[in-house]
Amino acid sequence: MWKIALGFVAFAGLAIFILSQGGDIDMGGEKHGADAPHSDPVTVTAPAAK
């Protein structure tokens, strides 16, 4: 049992270290509205029918 706890602590520490080295990482979840990074809809046009 203690090996599972030790593995969890080691994995959590490694994950926090990697995320802290990554720069600007937003862990806030899904964004909606003007502040969303991909708020502009992608317009896809279908080819004209002949």
Secondary structure, DSSP 8 states (H G I E B T S, - for coil): -HHHHHHHHHHHHHHHHHHHHTSS---S----STT-TT-S----------
